[in-house]
């Protein structure tokens, strides 16, 4: 099965992707499912999963969150409660485990996206070794090398902030059923393989420009 394990919706401040548009593009890409991982909130994932059920779509939406730990971002899949941001990575993961979450380290060596850096010693289920929004592939290659060295399962995600990039990168998952519980178990068991393509450079540059513009506006005017 094909799952994009890193998608942002309109519940992230740096994304305007509506749930209906995400679902439509995921189906166009022939995905079996995807994970909504908005910044520091599970609201988007829960809302998108509900929307998929309401529309009767045969696609699995995994509620998740991209938590801002004190050293960088951490994906937690399959939880229904927020985790407080800016905790240490270790404490963030401990809280994720208490909530029954599956833990993935995203883009660890991509500093511009708050990558956590070295993940050795962290209690993680998988590492995102292919993030389609990496402008240069060095960060992905380093993540793959480290995951292989440490024997940690490797996954991929689009890190999409616009609907048309959903599924640009994805994870092939060997799961017996297309349900949240079974898919997450397969990830934890390492029955995964990264796949996909990089986001086109013009889209990455456009998003980088938008991000820089928002940060400047916030600094100058205190606006989000």
mmCIF file of the C-alpha atoms, coordinates in Angstrom:
data_MODEL
# 
_entry.id   MODEL 
# 
loop_
_atom_site.group_PDB 
_atom_site.id 
_atom_site.type_symbol 
_atom_site.label_atom_id 
_atom_site.label_alt_id 
_atom_site.label_comp_id 
_atom_site.label_asym_id 
_atom_site.label_entity_id 
_atom_site.label_seq_id 
_atom_site.pdbx_PDB_ins_code 
_atom_site.Cartn_x 
_atom_site.Cartn_y 
_atom_site.Cartn_z 
_atom_site.occupancy 
_atom_site.B_iso_or_equiv 
_atom_site.pdbx_formal_charge 
_atom_site.auth_seq_id 
_atom_site.auth_comp_id 
_atom_site.auth_asym_id 
_atom_site.auth_atom_id 
_atom_site.pdbx_PDB_model_num 
ATOM 1   C CA . UNK A 1 1   ? 0.000   0.000  0.000  1.00 0.00 ? 1   UNK A CA 1 
ATOM 2   C CA . UNK A 1 2   ? 1.034   3.601  -0.617 1.00 0.00 ? 2   UNK A CA 1 
ATOM 3   C CA . UNK A 1 3   ? 0.879   6.141  2.226  1.00 0.00 ? 3   UNK A CA 1 
ATOM 4   C CA . UNK A 1 4   ? 2.136   9.703  2.321  1.00 0.00 ? 4   UNK A CA 1 
ATOM 5   C CA . UNK A 1 5   ? 3.150   9.973  5.975  1.00 0.00 ? 5   UNK A CA 1 
ATOM 6   C CA . UNK A 1 6   ? 3.734   13.742 6.119  1.00 0.00 ? 6   UNK A CA 1 
ATOM 7   C CA . UNK A 1 7   ? 0.991   16.080 4.904  1.00 0.00 ? 7   UNK A CA 1 
ATOM 8   C CA . UNK A 1 8   ? 0.037   19.558 6.150  1.00 0.00 ? 8   UNK A CA 1 
ATOM 9   C CA . UNK A 1 9   ? -3.457  21.035 6.039  1.00 0.00 ? 9   UNK A CA 1 
ATOM 10  C CA . UNK A 1 10  ? -4.991  24.453 6.654  1.00 0.00 ? 10  UNK A CA 1 
ATOM 11  C CA . UNK A 1 11  ? -4.558  23.802 10.374 1.00 0.00 ? 11  UNK A CA 1 
ATOM 12  C CA . UNK A 1 12  ? -0.841  24.562 9.915  1.00 0.00 ? 12  UNK A CA 1 
ATOM 13  C CA . UNK A 1 13  ? -0.023  28.281 9.752  1.00 0.00 ? 13  UNK A CA 1 
ATOM 14  C CA . UNK A 1 14  ? 2.235   27.709 6.742  1.00 0.00 ? 14  UNK A CA 1 
ATOM 15  C CA . UNK A 1 15  ? -0.349  25.790 4.696  1.00 0.00 ? 15  UNK A CA 1 
ATOM 16  C CA . UNK A 1 16  ? -3.697  26.626 3.097  1.00 0.00 ? 16  UNK A CA 1 
ATOM 17  C CA . UNK A 1 17  ? -4.558  23.081 1.974  1.00 0.00 ? 17  UNK A CA 1 
ATOM 18  C CA . UNK A 1 18  ? -8.258  22.334 2.441  1.00 0.00 ? 18  UNK A CA 1 
ATOM 19  C CA . UNK A 1 19  ? -9.124  18.800 3.525  1.00 0.00 ? 19  UNK A CA 1 
ATOM 20  C CA . UNK A 1 20  ? -11.369 18.230 0.515  1.00 0.00 ? 20  UNK A CA 1 
ATOM 21  C CA . UNK A 1 21  ? -8.513  19.183 -1.822 1.00 0.00 ? 21  UNK A CA 1 
ATOM 22  C CA . UNK A 1 22  ? -6.031  16.959 0.020  1.00 0.00 ? 22  UNK A CA 1 
ATOM 23  C CA . UNK A 1 23  ? -8.397  14.001 -0.227 1.00 0.00 ? 23  UNK A CA 1 
ATOM 24  C CA . UNK A 1 24  ? -9.076  14.630 -3.914 1.00 0.00 ? 24  UNK A CA 1 
ATOM 25  C CA . UNK A 1 25  ? -5.385  14.810 -4.790 1.00 0.00 ? 25  UNK A CA 1 
ATOM 26  C CA . UNK A 1 26  ? -4.554  11.753 -2.674 1.00 0.00 ? 26  UNK A CA 1 
ATOM 27  C CA . UNK A 1 27  ? -7.107  9.756  -4.667 1.00 0.00 ? 27  UNK A CA 1 
ATOM 28  C CA . UNK A 1 28  ? -5.694  11.110 -7.942 1.00 0.00 ? 28  UNK A CA 1 
ATOM 29  C CA . UNK A 1 29  ? -2.266  9.872  -6.867 1.00 0.00 ? 29  UNK A CA 1 
ATOM 30  C CA . UNK A 1 30  ? -3.757  6.441  -6.114 1.00 0.00 ? 30  UNK A CA 1 
ATOM 31  C CA . UNK A 1 31  ? -2.736  6.608  -2.470 1.00 0.00 ? 31  UNK A CA 1 
ATOM 32  C CA . UNK A 1 32  ? -4.233  4.111  -0.052 1.00 0.00 ? 32  UNK A CA 1 
ATOM 33  C CA . UNK A 1 33  ? -3.931  6.702  2.684  1.00 0.00 ? 33  UNK A CA 1 
ATOM 34  C CA . UNK A 1 34  ? -1.971  9.531  4.228  1.00 0.00 ? 34  UNK A CA 1 
ATOM 35  C CA . UNK A 1 35  ? -1.139  11.121 7.577  1.00 0.00 ? 35  UNK A CA 1 
ATOM 36  C CA . UNK A 1 36  ? -2.070  14.705 8.410  1.00 0.00 ? 36  UNK A CA 1 
ATOM 37  C CA . UNK A 1 37  ? 0.754   16.125 10.540 1.00 0.00 ? 37  UNK A CA 1 
ATOM 38  C CA . UNK A 1 38  ? -0.014  19.761 11.249 1.00 0.00 ? 38  UNK A CA 1 
ATOM 39  C CA . UNK A 1 39  ? 2.308   21.817 13.419 1.00 0.00 ? 39  UNK A CA 1 
ATOM 40  C CA . UNK A 1 40  ? 1.584   21.239 17.117 1.00 0.00 ? 40  UNK A CA 1 
ATOM 41  C CA . UNK A 1 41  ? -2.067  20.340 16.672 1.00 0.00 ? 41  UNK A CA 1 
ATOM 42  C CA . UNK A 1 42  ? -3.995  17.124 15.993 1.00 0.00 ? 42  UNK A CA 1 
ATOM 43  C CA . UNK A 1 43  ? -7.118  19.050 14.959 1.00 0.00 ? 43  UNK A CA 1 
ATOM 44  C CA . UNK A 1 44  ? -6.413  18.873 11.236 1.00 0.00 ? 44  UNK A CA 1 
ATOM 45  C CA . UNK A 1 45  ? -5.858  15.127 11.204 1.00 0.00 ? 45  UNK A CA 1 
ATOM 46  C CA . UNK A 1 46  ? -8.989  14.399 13.192 1.00 0.00 ? 46  UNK A CA 1 
ATOM 47  C CA . UNK A 1 47  ? -11.072 16.731 11.024 1.00 0.00 ? 47  UNK A CA 1 
ATOM 48  C CA . UNK A 1 48  ? -9.737  15.264 7.781  1.00 0.00 ? 48  UNK A CA 1 
ATOM 49  C CA . UNK A 1 49  ? -10.389 11.693 8.940  1.00 0.00 ? 49  UNK A CA 1 
ATOM 50  C CA . UNK A 1 50  ? -13.962 12.716 9.768  1.00 0.00 ? 50  UNK A CA 1 
ATOM 51  C CA . UNK A 1 51  ? -14.365 14.382 6.368  1.00 0.00 ? 51  UNK A CA 1 
ATOM 52  C CA . UNK A 1 52  ? -13.204 11.225 4.560  1.00 0.00 ? 52  UNK A CA 1 
ATOM 53  C CA . UNK A 1 53  ? -15.817 9.188  6.436  1.00 0.00 ? 53  UNK A CA 1 
ATOM 54  C CA . UNK A 1 54  ? -18.555 11.715 5.708  1.00 0.00 ? 54  UNK A CA 1 
ATOM 55  C CA . UNK A 1 55  ? -17.746 11.603 1.992  1.00 0.00 ? 55  UNK A CA 1 
ATOM 56  C CA . UNK A 1 56  ? -17.591 7.792  2.003  1.00 0.00 ? 56  UNK A CA 1 
ATOM 57  C CA . UNK A 1 57  ? -14.108 7.734  0.484  1.00 0.00 ? 57  UNK A CA 1 
ATOM 58  C CA . UNK A 1 58  ? -12.088 4.533  0.377  1.00 0.00 ? 58  UNK A CA 1 
ATOM 59  C CA . UNK A 1 59  ? -8.930  6.064  1.749  1.00 0.00 ? 59  UNK A CA 1 
ATOM 60  C CA . UNK A 1 60  ? -7.402  5.922  5.220  1.00 0.00 ? 60  UNK A CA 1 
ATOM 61  C CA . UNK A 1 61  ? -6.517  9.158  7.007  1.00 0.00 ? 61  UNK A CA 1 
ATOM 62  C CA . UNK A 1 62  ? -4.091  8.805  9.903  1.00 0.00 ? 62  UNK A CA 1 
ATOM 63  C CA . UNK A 1 63  ? -4.417  11.605 12.461 1.00 0.00 ? 63  UNK A CA 1 
ATOM 64  C CA . UNK A 1 64  ? -1.010  12.907 13.449 1.00 0.00 ? 64  UNK A CA 1 
ATOM 65  C CA . UNK A 1 65  ? 0.990   15.931 14.518 1.00 0.00 ? 65  UNK A CA 1 
ATOM 66  C CA . UNK A 1 66  ? 4.397   17.484 13.863 1.00 0.00 ? 66  UNK A CA 1 
ATOM 67  C CA . UNK A 1 67  ? 5.562   18.399 17.345 1.00 0.00 ? 67  UNK A CA 1 
ATOM 68  C CA . UNK A 1 68  ? 8.074   21.208 17.820 1.00 0.00 ? 68  UNK A CA 1 
ATOM 69  C CA . UNK A 1 69  ? 10.459  19.738 20.381 1.00 0.00 ? 69  UNK A CA 1 
ATOM 70  C CA . UNK A 1 70  ? 13.263  21.818 21.889 1.00 0.00 ? 70  UNK A CA 1 
ATOM 71  C CA . UNK A 1 71  ? 15.751  20.416 19.356 1.00 0.00 ? 71  UNK A CA 1 
ATOM 72  C CA . UNK A 1 72  ? 13.574  19.968 16.275 1.00 0.00 ? 72  UNK A CA 1 
ATOM 73  C CA . UNK A 1 73  ? 10.454  18.451 14.813 1.00 0.00 ? 73  UNK A CA 1 
ATOM 74  C CA . UNK A 1 74  ? 9.030   15.006 15.604 1.00 0.00 ? 74  UNK A CA 1 
ATOM 75  C CA . UNK A 1 75  ? 6.090   13.321 13.869 1.00 0.00 ? 75  UNK A CA 1 
ATOM 76  C CA . UNK A 1 76  ? 3.636   11.409 16.049 1.00 0.00 ? 76  UNK A CA 1 
ATOM 77  C CA . UNK A 1 77  ? 0.975   9.356  14.273 1.00 0.00 ? 77  UNK A CA 1 
ATOM 78  C CA . UNK A 1 78  ? -2.227  7.840  15.593 1.00 0.00 ? 78  UNK A CA 1 
ATOM 79  C CA . UNK A 1 79  ? -2.936  10.116 18.552 1.00 0.00 ? 79  UNK A CA 1 
ATOM 80  C CA . UNK A 1 80  ? -5.970  12.249 19.389 1.00 0.00 ? 80  UNK A CA 1 
ATOM 81  C CA . UNK A 1 81  ? -4.447  14.681 21.889 1.00 0.00 ? 81  UNK A CA 1 
ATOM 82  C CA . UNK A 1 82  ? -1.889  17.447 21.451 1.00 0.00 ? 82  UNK A CA 1 
ATOM 83  C CA . UNK A 1 83  ? 1.606   17.191 22.893 1.00 0.00 ? 83  UNK A CA 1 
ATOM 84  C CA . UNK A 1 84  ? 3.051   20.311 24.463 1.00 0.00 ? 84  UNK A CA 1 
ATOM 85  C CA . UNK A 1 85  ? 5.682   21.903 22.208 1.00 0.00 ? 85  UNK A CA 1 
ATOM 86  C CA . UNK A 1 86  ? 9.278   22.820 23.157 1.00 0.00 ? 86  UNK A CA 1 
ATOM 87  C CA . UNK A 1 87  ? 9.806   19.827 25.420 1.00 0.00 ? 87  UNK A CA 1 
ATOM 88  C CA . UNK A 1 88  ? 13.008  17.839 25.010 1.00 0.00 ? 88  UNK A CA 1 
ATOM 89  C CA . UNK A 1 89  ? 12.907  15.170 22.276 1.00 0.00 ? 89  UNK A CA 1 
ATOM 90  C CA . UNK A 1 90  ? 13.053  12.478 24.930 1.00 0.00 ? 90  UNK A CA 1 
ATOM 91  C CA . UNK A 1 91  ? 10.103  13.901 26.886 1.00 0.00 ? 91  UNK A CA 1 
ATOM 92  C CA . UNK A 1 92  ? 8.151   14.521 23.679 1.00 0.00 ? 92  UNK A CA 1 
ATOM 93  C CA . UNK A 1 93  ? 8.555   10.880 22.724 1.00 0.00 ? 93  UNK A CA 1 
ATOM 94  C CA . UNK A 1 94  ? 7.677   9.684  26.239 1.00 0.00 ? 94  UNK A CA 1 
ATOM 95  C CA . UNK A 1 95  ? 4.396   11.605 26.026 1.00 0.00 ? 95  UNK A CA 1 
ATOM 96  C CA . UNK A 1 96  ? 3.790   10.241 22.535 1.00 0.00 ? 96  UNK A CA 1 
ATOM 97  C CA . UNK A 1 97  ? 4.195   6.690  23.828 1.00 0.00 ? 97  UNK A CA 1 
ATOM 98  C CA . UNK A 1 98  ? 1.752   7.318  26.673 1.00 0.00 ? 98  UNK A CA 1 
ATOM 99  C CA . UNK A 1 99  ? -0.811  8.363  24.064 1.00 0.00 ? 99  UNK A CA 1 
ATOM 100 C CA . UNK A 1 100 ? -0.121  5.256  21.984 1.00 0.00 ? 100 UNK A CA 1 
ATOM 101 C CA . UNK A 1 101 ? 1.627   7.172  19.224 1.00 0.00 ? 101 UNK A CA 1 
ATOM 102 C CA . UNK A 1 102 ? 3.908   5.922  16.479 1.00 0.00 ? 102 UNK A CA 1 
ATOM 103 C CA . UNK A 1 103 ? 7.040   8.098  16.331 1.00 0.00 ? 103 UNK A CA 1 
ATOM 104 C CA . UNK A 1 104 ? 8.866   9.195  13.178 1.00 0.00 ? 104 UNK A CA 1 
ATOM 105 C CA . UNK A 1 105 ? 11.804  11.603 12.943 1.00 0.00 ? 105 UNK A CA 1 
ATOM 106 C CA . UNK A 1 106 ? 11.196  13.840 9.895  1.00 0.00 ? 106 UNK A CA 1 
ATOM 107 C CA . UNK A 1 107 ? 13.890  15.514 7.757  1.00 0.00 ? 107 UNK A CA 1 
ATOM 108 C CA . UNK A 1 108 ? 16.454  15.220 10.593 1.00 0.00 ? 108 UNK A CA 1 
ATOM 109 C CA . UNK A 1 109 ? 19.295  16.955 8.757  1.00 0.00 ? 109 UNK A CA 1 
ATOM 110 C CA . UNK A 1 110 ? 17.265  19.701 7.062  1.00 0.00 ? 110 UNK A CA 1 
ATOM 111 C CA . UNK A 1 111 ? 18.056  22.659 9.306  1.00 0.00 ? 111 UNK A CA 1 
ATOM 112 C CA . UNK A 1 112 ? 15.753  25.060 7.435  1.00 0.00 ? 112 UNK A CA 1 
ATOM 113 C CA . UNK A 1 113 ? 12.789  22.893 8.486  1.00 0.00 ? 113 UNK A CA 1 
ATOM 114 C CA . UNK A 1 114 ? 13.878  22.498 12.110 1.00 0.00 ? 114 UNK A CA 1 
ATOM 115 C CA . UNK A 1 115 ? 15.425  19.085 11.633 1.00 0.00 ? 115 UNK A CA 1 
ATOM 116 C CA . UNK A 1 116 ? 16.426  17.469 14.901 1.00 0.00 ? 116 UNK A CA 1 
ATOM 117 C CA . UNK A 1 117 ? 19.910  16.472 13.766 1.00 0.00 ? 117 UNK A CA 1 
ATOM 118 C CA . UNK A 1 118 ? 21.291  13.248 15.199 1.00 0.00 ? 118 UNK A CA 1 
ATOM 119 C CA . UNK A 1 119 ? 18.561  10.829 16.263 1.00 0.00 ? 119 UNK A CA 1 
ATOM 120 C CA . UNK A 1 120 ? 20.853  8.184  17.696 1.00 0.00 ? 120 UNK A CA 1 
ATOM 121 C CA . UNK A 1 121 ? 19.520  6.932  21.027 1.00 0.00 ? 121 UNK A CA 1 
ATOM 122 C CA . UNK A 1 122 ? 15.997  8.259  20.514 1.00 0.00 ? 122 UNK A CA 1 
ATOM 123 C CA . UNK A 1 123 ? 13.067  5.849  20.850 1.00 0.00 ? 123 UNK A CA 1 
ATOM 124 C CA . UNK A 1 124 ? 11.779  6.252  17.302 1.00 0.00 ? 124 UNK A CA 1 
ATOM 125 C CA . UNK A 1 125 ? 9.878   3.785  15.133 1.00 0.00 ? 125 UNK A CA 1 
ATOM 126 C CA . UNK A 1 126 ? 11.123  5.149  11.797 1.00 0.00 ? 126 UNK A CA 1 
ATOM 127 C CA . UNK A 1 127 ? 13.080  7.950  10.154 1.00 0.00 ? 127 UNK A CA 1 
ATOM 128 C CA . UNK A 1 128 ? 11.946  10.029 7.205  1.00 0.00 ? 128 UNK A CA 1 
ATOM 129 C CA . UNK A 1 129 ? 14.839  9.490  4.785  1.00 0.00 ? 129 UNK A CA 1 
ATOM 130 C CA . UNK A 1 130 ? 13.118  11.019 1.754  1.00 0.00 ? 130 UNK A CA 1 
ATOM 131 C CA . UNK A 1 131 ? 11.365  14.346 2.198  1.00 0.00 ? 131 UNK A CA 1 
ATOM 132 C CA . UNK A 1 132 ? 10.222  15.629 -1.170 1.00 0.00 ? 132 UNK A CA 1 
ATOM 133 C CA . UNK A 1 133 ? 10.646  19.282 -0.151 1.00 0.00 ? 133 UNK A CA 1 
ATOM 134 C CA . UNK A 1 134 ? 14.426  19.057 0.281  1.00 0.00 ? 134 UNK A CA 1 
ATOM 135 C CA . UNK A 1 135 ? 15.815  21.508 -2.271 1.00 0.00 ? 135 UNK A CA 1 
ATOM 136 C CA . UNK A 1 136 ? 19.114  19.638 -2.233 1.00 0.00 ? 136 UNK A CA 1 
ATOM 137 C CA . UNK A 1 137 ? 19.187  15.882 -1.624 1.00 0.00 ? 137 UNK A CA 1 
ATOM 138 C CA . UNK A 1 138 ? 22.164  15.833 0.750  1.00 0.00 ? 138 UNK A CA 1 
ATOM 139 C CA . UNK A 1 139 ? 19.954  15.955 3.841  1.00 0.00 ? 139 UNK A CA 1 
ATOM 140 C CA . UNK A 1 140 ? 17.932  12.978 2.600  1.00 0.00 ? 140 UNK A CA 1 
ATOM 141 C CA . UNK A 1 141 ? 21.055  10.972 1.797  1.00 0.00 ? 141 UNK A CA 1 
ATOM 142 C CA . UNK A 1 142 ? 22.498  11.637 5.250  1.00 0.00 ? 142 UNK A CA 1 
ATOM 143 C CA . UNK A 1 143 ? 19.227  10.595 6.922  1.00 0.00 ? 143 UNK A CA 1 
ATOM 144 C CA . UNK A 1 144 ? 19.205  7.339  4.940  1.00 0.00 ? 144 UNK A CA 1 
ATOM 145 C CA . UNK A 1 145 ? 22.825  6.565  5.807  1.00 0.00 ? 145 UNK A CA 1 
ATOM 146 C CA . UNK A 1 146 ? 22.186  7.143  9.515  1.00 0.00 ? 146 UNK A CA 1 
ATOM 147 C CA . UNK A 1 147 ? 18.971  5.117  9.521  1.00 0.00 ? 147 UNK A CA 1 
ATOM 148 C CA . UNK A 1 148 ? 20.775  2.217  7.849  1.00 0.00 ? 148 UNK A CA 1 
ATOM 149 C CA . UNK A 1 149 ? 23.696  2.467  10.276 1.00 0.00 ? 149 UNK A CA 1 
ATOM 150 C CA . UNK A 1 150 ? 21.364  2.382  13.279 1.00 0.00 ? 150 UNK A CA 1 
ATOM 151 C CA . UNK A 1 151 ? 19.002  -0.229 11.837 1.00 0.00 ? 151 UNK A CA 1 
ATOM 152 C CA . UNK A 1 152 ? 15.938  2.037  11.961 1.00 0.00 ? 152 UNK A CA 1 
ATOM 153 C CA . UNK A 1 153 ? 13.128  1.642  9.384  1.00 0.00 ? 153 UNK A CA 1 
ATOM 154 C CA . UNK A 1 154 ? 13.144  4.227  6.578  1.00 0.00 ? 154 UNK A CA 1 
ATOM 155 C CA . UNK A 1 155 ? 10.027  6.055  5.354  1.00 0.00 ? 155 UNK A CA 1 
ATOM 156 C CA . UNK A 1 156 ? 9.137   8.945  3.033  1.00 0.00 ? 156 UNK A CA 1 
ATOM 157 C CA . UNK A 1 157 ? 6.673   11.813 2.993  1.00 0.00 ? 157 UNK A CA 1 
ATOM 158 C CA . UNK A 1 158 ? 5.835   14.717 0.730  1.00 0.00 ? 158 UNK A CA 1 
ATOM 159 C CA . UNK A 1 159 ? 5.794   17.300 3.550  1.00 0.00 ? 159 UNK A CA 1 
ATOM 160 C CA . UNK A 1 160 ? 3.140   18.826 1.327  1.00 0.00 ? 160 UNK A CA 1 
ATOM 161 C CA . UNK A 1 161 ? 1.911   22.318 2.118  1.00 0.00 ? 161 UNK A CA 1 
ATOM 162 C CA . UNK A 1 162 ? -0.132  22.569 -1.106 1.00 0.00 ? 162 UNK A CA 1 
ATOM 163 C CA . UNK A 1 163 ? -2.708  19.938 -2.137 1.00 0.00 ? 163 UNK A CA 1 
ATOM 164 C CA . UNK A 1 164 ? -1.207  19.102 -5.537 1.00 0.00 ? 164 UNK A CA 1 
ATOM 165 C CA . UNK A 1 165 ? 1.998   17.831 -3.898 1.00 0.00 ? 165 UNK A CA 1 
ATOM 166 C CA . UNK A 1 166 ? 0.246   15.234 -1.729 1.00 0.00 ? 166 UNK A CA 1 
ATOM 167 C CA . UNK A 1 167 ? 1.740   11.862 -2.623 1.00 0.00 ? 167 UNK A CA 1 
ATOM 168 C CA . UNK A 1 168 ? 4.795   13.332 -4.370 1.00 0.00 ? 168 UNK A CA 1 
ATOM 169 C CA . UNK A 1 169 ? 6.760   11.183 -1.926 1.00 0.00 ? 169 UNK A CA 1 
ATOM 170 C CA . UNK A 1 170 ? 5.224   8.221  -0.127 1.00 0.00 ? 170 UNK A CA 1 
ATOM 171 C CA . UNK A 1 171 ? 5.955   5.066  1.836  1.00 0.00 ? 171 UNK A CA 1 
ATOM 172 C CA . UNK A 1 172 ? 5.218   1.591  0.574  1.00 0.00 ? 172 UNK A CA 1 
ATOM 173 C CA . UNK A 1 173 ? 3.746   -0.335 3.507  1.00 0.00 ? 173 UNK A CA 1 
ATOM 174 C CA . UNK A 1 174 ? 3.291   -4.094 3.705  1.00 0.00 ? 174 UNK A CA 1 
ATOM 175 C CA . UNK A 1 175 ? 0.123   -4.277 5.808  1.00 0.00 ? 175 UNK A CA 1 
ATOM 176 C CA . UNK A 1 176 ? -2.577  -6.952 5.818  1.00 0.00 ? 176 UNK A CA 1 
ATOM 177 C CA . UNK A 1 177 ? -5.442  -4.437 6.138  1.00 0.00 ? 177 UNK A CA 1 
ATOM 178 C CA . UNK A 1 178 ? -5.926  -0.796 5.266  1.00 0.00 ? 178 UNK A CA 1 
ATOM 179 C CA . UNK A 1 179 ? -6.813  0.447  8.727  1.00 0.00 ? 179 UNK A CA 1 
ATOM 180 C CA . UNK A 1 180 ? -5.026  2.964  10.915 1.00 0.00 ? 180 UNK A CA 1 
ATOM 181 C CA . UNK A 1 181 ? -4.173  0.358  13.549 1.00 0.00 ? 181 UNK A CA 1 
ATOM 182 C CA . UNK A 1 182 ? -2.784  -2.236 11.136 1.00 0.00 ? 182 UNK A CA 1 
ATOM 183 C CA . UNK A 1 183 ? -0.851  0.293  9.037  1.00 0.00 ? 183 UNK A CA 1 
ATOM 184 C CA . UNK A 1 184 ? 0.778   1.836  12.104 1.00 0.00 ? 184 UNK A CA 1 
ATOM 185 C CA . UNK A 1 185 ? 1.711   -1.620 13.373 1.00 0.00 ? 185 UNK A CA 1 
ATOM 186 C CA . UNK A 1 186 ? 3.374   -2.368 10.035 1.00 0.00 ? 186 UNK A CA 1 
ATOM 187 C CA . UNK A 1 187 ? 5.391   0.852  10.332 1.00 0.00 ? 187 UNK A CA 1 
ATOM 188 C CA . UNK A 1 188 ? 6.531   -0.091 13.826 1.00 0.00 ? 188 UNK A CA 1 
ATOM 189 C CA . UNK A 1 189 ? 7.496   -3.543 12.551 1.00 0.00 ? 189 UNK A CA 1 
ATOM 190 C CA . UNK A 1 190 ? 9.591   -1.993 9.792  1.00 0.00 ? 190 UNK A CA 1 
ATOM 191 C CA . UNK A 1 191 ? 7.511   -3.291 6.895  1.00 0.00 ? 191 UNK A CA 1 
ATOM 192 C CA . UNK A 1 192 ? 8.153   -0.103 4.933  1.00 0.00 ? 192 UNK A CA 1 
ATOM 193 C CA . UNK A 1 193 ? 10.099  1.315  2.001  1.00 0.00 ? 193 UNK A CA 1 
ATOM 194 C CA . UNK A 1 194 ? 10.514  4.975  0.892  1.00 0.00 ? 194 UNK A CA 1 
ATOM 195 C CA . UNK A 1 195 ? 9.481   6.017  -2.628 1.00 0.00 ? 195 UNK A CA 1 
ATOM 196 C CA . UNK A 1 196 ? 8.529   9.009  -4.752 1.00 0.00 ? 196 UNK A CA 1 
ATOM 197 C CA . UNK A 1 197 ? 9.997   12.112 -6.368 1.00 0.00 ? 197 UNK A CA 1 
ATOM 198 C CA . UNK A 1 198 ? 11.222  15.521 -5.260 1.00 0.00 ? 198 UNK A CA 1 
ATOM 199 C CA . UNK A 1 199 ? 8.862   18.487 -5.262 1.00 0.00 ? 199 UNK A CA 1 
ATOM 200 C CA . UNK A 1 200 ? 9.528   20.669 -8.334 1.00 0.00 ? 200 UNK A CA 1 
ATOM 201 C CA . UNK A 1 201 ? 12.033  23.419 -7.487 1.00 0.00 ? 201 UNK A CA 1 
ATOM 202 C CA . UNK A 1 202 ? 9.715   26.347 -8.415 1.00 0.00 ? 202 UNK A CA 1 
ATOM 203 C CA . UNK A 1 203 ? 7.150   25.161 -5.871 1.00 0.00 ? 203 UNK A CA 1 
ATOM 204 C CA . UNK A 1 204 ? 9.803   24.797 -3.150 1.00 0.00 ? 204 UNK A CA 1 
ATOM 205 C CA . UNK A 1 205 ? 11.149  28.291 -3.880 1.00 0.00 ? 205 UNK A CA 1 
ATOM 206 C CA . UNK A 1 206 ? 7.643   29.761 -3.863 1.00 0.00 ? 206 UNK A CA 1 
ATOM 207 C CA . UNK A 1 207 ? 6.952   28.215 -0.459 1.00 0.00 ? 207 UNK A CA 1 
ATOM 208 C CA . UNK A 1 208 ? 10.315  29.400 0.896  1.00 0.00 ? 208 UNK A CA 1 
ATOM 209 C CA . UNK A 1 209 ? 9.494   32.930 -0.263 1.00 0.00 ? 209 UNK A CA 1 
ATOM 210 C CA . UNK A 1 210 ? 6.081   32.770 1.414  1.00 0.00 ? 210 UNK A CA 1 
ATOM 211 C CA . UNK A 1 211 ? 7.630   31.514 4.646  1.00 0.00 ? 211 UNK A CA 1 
ATOM 212 C CA . UNK A 1 212 ? 10.256  34.275 4.678  1.00 0.00 ? 212 UNK A CA 1 
ATOM 213 C CA . UNK A 1 213 ? 7.564   36.878 3.976  1.00 0.00 ? 213 UNK A CA 1 
ATOM 214 C CA . UNK A 1 214 ? 5.418   35.651 6.895  1.00 0.00 ? 214 UNK A CA 1 
ATOM 215 C CA . UNK A 1 215 ? 8.393   35.668 9.277  1.00 0.00 ? 215 UNK A CA 1 
ATOM 216 C CA . UNK A 1 216 ? 9.339   39.218 8.265  1.00 0.00 ? 216 UNK A CA 1 
ATOM 217 C CA . UNK A 1 217 ? 5.757   40.429 8.681  1.00 0.00 ? 217 UNK A CA 1 
ATOM 218 C CA . UNK A 1 218 ? 5.560   38.838 12.130 1.00 0.00 ? 218 UNK A CA 1 
ATOM 219 C CA . UNK A 1 219 ? 8.868   40.410 13.146 1.00 0.00 ? 219 UNK A CA 1 
ATOM 220 C CA . UNK A 1 220 ? 7.908   43.869 11.916 1.00 0.00 ? 220 UNK A CA 1 
ATOM 221 C CA . UNK A 1 221 ? 4.236   43.981 12.822 1.00 0.00 ? 221 UNK A CA 1 
ATOM 222 C CA . UNK A 1 222 ? 3.677   41.113 15.255 1.00 0.00 ? 222 UNK A CA 1 
ATOM 223 C CA . UNK A 1 223 ? 1.315   39.470 12.765 1.00 0.00 ? 223 UNK A CA 1 
ATOM 224 C CA . UNK A 1 224 ? 0.967   35.751 12.010 1.00 0.00 ? 224 UNK A CA 1 
# 
